[in-house]
Amino acid sequence: MHKARLEEISKLFLEYRRLFEARDAEQIADFYRFPIHYYFSNGKKSELSREYFIGRVEKLLKLYEKLGVSQIVGAVTDVIELNENASLATLNWVLLDTSQEKPRQVYSAITRYLVCDYNGELKIDGLIGVDETQQLKQALSAA
């Protein structure tokens, strides 16, 4: 893995995280190359259009608001270079409620992304759910 590639992927997800905090579904979608493939944690797979994806992100952002998520911390924990144009990046996301003096962790989840060079820039080509659905359901139950 080239250090420059790792830095590019880290930079990509730093900006991606910022747009989730800004609650901007349209700009979040700009990080993807559509249609994307979404691999659910239950083993199912779907091909998502941009319009459908934006709707799903808007729903997720509303759930974040309901849970009081005001800050998101993301850490790239692993990158596997699949070939010279594609990498599999694993991120650990920590969602926080910072409305009180001491931040409260709402939940944390792992997600994997297929990141590819496309027309000279990095795009997310696939999304692999690991445990976010389960973590989100637990957080909603506890709220």
Secondary structure per residue as TSV (DSSP state, phi and psi in degrees):
chain	resnum	aa	ss	phi	psi
A	1	M	-	360.0	124.0
A	2	H	-	-74.7	137.8
A	3	K	H	-59.1	-38.5
A	4	A	H	-61.0	-39.9
A	5	R	H	-64.7	-44.1
A	6	L	H	-60.7	-42.4
A	7	E	H	-64.4	-39.2
A	8	E	H	-63.0	-42.9
A	9	I	H	-67.0	-42.3
A	10	S	H	-62.1	-42.2
A	11	K	H	-64.1	-42.4
A	12	L	H	-55.5	-48.6
A	13	F	H	-76.8	-21.7
A	14	L	H	-66.1	-45.6
A	15	E	H	-68.9	-39.2
A	16	Y	H	-58.2	-46.4
A	17	R	H	-61.4	-42.7
A	18	R	H	-59.4	-39.6
A	19	L	H	-71.6	-29.3
A	20	F	H	-66.0	-41.8
A	21	E	H	-64.6	-33.7
A	22	A	H	-78.3	-9.6
A	23	R	T	61.2	47.7
A	24	D	-	-114.1	88.0
A	25	A	H	-62.6	-38.5
A	26	E	H	-61.2	-47.3
A	27	Q	H	-72.2	-30.9
A	28	I	H	-60.2	-42.2
A	29	A	H	-62.5	-26.5
A	30	D	T	-63.7	-16.5
A	31	F	T	-79.3	-10.1
A	32	Y	E	-106.1	154.0
A	33	R	E	-105.5	115.0
A	34	F	E	-96.9	150.6
A	35	P	E	-72.5	148.8
A	36	I	E	-102.9	159.3
A	37	H	E	-103.8	128.1
A	38	Y	E	-113.4	122.9
A	39	Y	E	-104.4	111.5
A	40	F	-	-76.4	157.0
A	41	S	T	-66.5	-18.6
A	42	N	T	-88.2	4.8
A	43	G	S	97.6	-9.4
A	44	K	-	-79.1	160.1
A	45	K	E	-135.6	139.2
A	46	S	E	-135.0	149.9
A	47	E	E	-101.7	122.8
A	48	L	E	-110.4	133.8
A	49	S	-	-80.8	164.9
A	50	R	H	-58.7	-46.3
A	51	E	H	-62.1	-45.1
A	52	Y	H	-64.6	-42.8
A	53	F	H	-60.1	-45.1
A	54	I	H	-59.7	-42.2
A	55	G	H	-60.4	-40.8
A	56	R	H	-67.5	-40.2
A	57	V	H	-65.7	-41.4
A	58	E	H	-61.0	-39.6
A	59	K	H	-64.5	-43.5
A	60	L	H	-62.2	-42.1
A	61	L	H	-63.6	-35.4
A	62	K	H	-66.1	-38.0
A	63	L	H	-65.8	-39.6
A	64	Y	H	-59.2	-43.4
A	65	E	H	-62.6	-44.5
A	66	K	H	-59.1	-37.9
A	67	L	H	-82.6	-7.1
A	68	G	T	82.7	18.8
A	69	V	-	-67.3	122.2
A	70	S	-	-125.0	-12.3
A	71	Q	E	-143.3	142.0
A	72	I	E	-127.2	129.0
A	73	V	E	-114.0	127.9
A	74	G	E	-124.7	135.8
A	75	A	E	-127.6	126.8
A	76	V	E	-73.7	115.0
A	77	T	E	-100.0	-18.5
A	78	D	E	-162.3	143.5
A	79	V	E	-136.8	126.0
A	80	I	E	-112.0	122.2
A	81	E	E	-80.5	115.4
A	82	L	E	-83.3	-39.4
A	83	N	E	-160.9	-170.9
A	84	E	T	-68.8	-14.2
A	85	N	T	-114.8	-6.8
A	86	A	E	-137.5	139.8
A	87	S	E	-136.5	152.3
A	88	L	E	-107.2	113.6
A	89	A	E	-106.5	133.5
A	90	T	E	-107.2	128.9
A	91	L	E	-122.9	142.8
A	92	N	E	-105.7	117.4
A	93	W	E	-102.2	133.1
A	94	V	E	-119.7	121.2
A	95	L	E	-104.3	127.1
A	96	L	E	-121.6	148.6
A	97	D	E	-104.8	113.2
A	98	T	-	-107.2	21.9
A	99	S	S	-74.6	-18.9
A	100	Q	S	-102.0	175.5
A	101	E	S	-60.2	-41.1
A	102	K	S	-105.5	121.3
A	103	P	-	-59.1	143.2
A	104	R	E	-115.4	129.6
A	105	Q	E	-75.3	121.5
A	106	V	E	-79.1	-49.5
A	107	Y	E	-170.5	167.7
A	108	S	E	-130.6	152.1
A	109	A	E	-152.0	156.4
A	110	I	E	-109.3	134.6
A	111	T	E	-135.5	144.0
A	112	R	E	-113.4	146.6
A	113	Y	E	-131.7	135.5
A	114	L	E	-89.3	113.5
A	115	V	E	-110.2	128.7
A	116	C	E	-130.8	150.7
A	117	D	E	-75.5	126.9
A	118	Y	E	-140.9	115.8
A	119	N	T	51.9	41.6
A	120	G	T	82.8	7.0
A	121	E	E	-139.4	157.9
A	122	L	E	-78.2	133.6
A	123	K	E	-132.5	150.4
A	124	I	E	-86.1	123.2
A	125	D	E	-105.9	-19.7
A	126	G	E	-153.8	151.8
A	127	L	E	-129.9	129.0
A	128	I	E	-121.7	109.2
A	129	G	E	-73.6	131.5
A	130	V	S	-106.8	-63.0
A	131	D	S	-141.7	10.9
A	132	E	H	-65.6	-40.7
A	133	T	H	-58.0	-46.4
A	134	Q	H	-63.3	-45.4
A	135	Q	H	-65.2	-39.8
A	136	L	H	-65.6	-43.9
A	137	K	H	-61.7	-41.3
A	138	Q	H	-62.8	-42.3
A	139	A	H	-64.7	-40.2
A	140	L	H	-67.0	-36.8
A	141	S	H	-65.6	-36.9
A	142	A	H	-77.4	-20.3
A	143	A	-	-76.2	360.0
